[in-house]
Amino acid sequence: MLMGTYHGKKREWHPNGQLAEEADYELGFELRHKLWDEDGNLIEEFERDENDPAYEELKEERETYKEEIEEEERRRRDSGES
């Protein structure tokens, strides 16, 4: 998780140990996921298309996050922190 939102790979398992879900997130936005039944059969697959309106939101969040990181780096540099 990053700042209270999913960021990176998320996995969940069925009680029998089989992988149930695998998803990739960036800044809280789901980019893709796969779901499997308890026997390991793929039952759903999703990948967010760049034309999806939510993808535009992700691009805005990327820019905001980049600006926040740059501001934090400036603040640390100006205060003498490493």
N, C-alpha and C positions, 0 to 999 in steps of 0.2 A: 504494500500500500504506500501511496505517496500523498501526503497532506490529507489523509482520511478518505482517499479514493483508490480504487483499484488501479494498479499500474504494473504491467508485466503479465506473466503467465499465472492463471488461476486453474487449479485442478481440484476435482471432487471425485470421491470413490463411492461405489455401491457397498453395502454392508458385506458382500462376499469378496471384496477386494478388487473387483473389476473397476477400471476407470469409467466414471459416469459422465464427466464433463471436463473439457479442456478449453480454455478461452484465453485470448490475448486482449489486454486493455492498455490504453494509453491515456493518461490523465483522466481516468474515469470513463472513457468512451470504449465500448466494446468494439474491437476491430474484427474479430472472428471467433467462432466457437464450433465445437463438435460435441454431440451428445451420443452416448452409447447405452444400450440396454444392459441388463445384468449378465447377459451371455456374451457381451463384447461386440455386438452388432451395432454398426453405426446407424443411428436413427435420424440424425439431423446434422446439417452442416450449414454454416452461415459465414459469409464474408462481406463486410461493409464495403460498398462501392464508393468510389471517390465522388460520384454524382449524388450520393445520399445527402440530404440537408444536414444531417448530424455530422457529416465529415467537414462541412464548412465550420461548424461550431468547434470541432477539434482543431482545425487550423488556427482559429482565433485563440483557443486555449494554449496552443503551442507558443504563439507569439507572446501572450500574457506571461506564461511561465518563463520564457526566455528573458523577458524584461525584468521579472522579479529576481531571477538568478543574477543578472547583470547588476541590478541595484544592490543586492546583498553583497556581491563581490566588491563593488565600489565602497559601500559602507565599511566593510572590513578593512579594505586597503586604507581608507581615510582615517580609520581609528587605530591603525597599527596592528590589528589582529592578523594572524596568519591563516 
